[in-house]
Amino acid sequence: MTLGILVTLVLAGAVLLVANAMSSTASDGESPWRAFRAGWAARREPSPAVDDEPVDLKLVEFLRVTSDEGEGYLHVDELSEGLQRARDRAARALPSLHRS
């Protein structure tokens, strides 16, 4: 149990170290460690921008307002090409298995 907690803390420290090394500076000049500490300190008090009142909105209306008429994220042609390449690679790797 204690070993698991220790490993978790070491991994969390490693993640913070890597995040600090990967981002030279954030957009507002705040390091990942400072952002973590600020978030940890602010967890007790909710943000003043949070509205406690629920929003009465029907799902259909929400979807209509937030819909995007642009190009979607999922492109069937790209998916089928990727699946075809994977199928070809698998067929080359396992020549004994072929479709009948």
N, C-alpha and C positions, 0 to 999 in steps of 0.2 A: 504494500500500500504506500509506504513512504517512498519507496523507489520510484513508483509511478508518478507521484507528485513531484519528486525531484526531476525526473526526466521531462515532465511537462513544463516545469519552470525553466529548465535549461533550453528546451525547444522554443518556448515563448521569447526568451532572451535572444536566441539566435535569430528568430524572425524579426525582432526589433533591430538587431544589428544589421541584418541584410537590408531591411527597409531603409535604414539610415544610410547605408553605403550606396544603395541603388538610387536614392533621390538626393541629389546634392542639396537642394532646398525646395521646399514646397512653394506653391504660388504666393503664399503670404509670408514666406520666409521662416515658417515654423518647422522645426525638425520633427520627425516622427515620434521621438521620445517625448518632446514637449507636448505634442498633440495628444499622445497617450495620457500623459499626466494631467493635462487640462480636461480631457474627457473623463478620466477617473475622478477628478475632483468635482466635476459638474454633474455626476450621476445622481447625487442626492437631491439636487434642486432642478425641477423641470424648467425647460426653456420658456421664457415669457411669450414667445411667439406661438406656443401650442394653444389651440382653441379647444376648450372643453366641451363645447356644444356639438352634438352630433349633426351631421349633414344629412338632410332628408333628400335622397336622390334615388330615383329608380334605376335599375341596372340598364334598361334600354336607353334611357336618357344619358347615362354615364358613357355607354359605349358609343352613342351617336356623337357626343361632344368630343370624345378622345380618339375617335377613329382617324386613321391616317390614310389618305387616298394614294399616297406615294407607293413606290416599289416596296414589296414586303421583304422580310428578312429571309424567308425560306424560298429557295429557288429550286424547283423540281429538277430542272436540267442539270444543275451542279450536283445535286444529290445522286441522280442516276449515273452521271459520269464517274463520280467517286465510287459508287457501288460497282460499276462495271470494271474499273481499275482494280479494286480489291478482289473481285471475282477472278480476274485474269491472273493476278499475283498468286492467289490461292491455288488456281489450277496449275500454274507453273511449279509451285512449291510442292504440291501433292499430285503428281501426274497419275497416280493410281486411281484417284477419285475423279471421275468425269461423268458428266450427265448422260443419261440414256434417253 
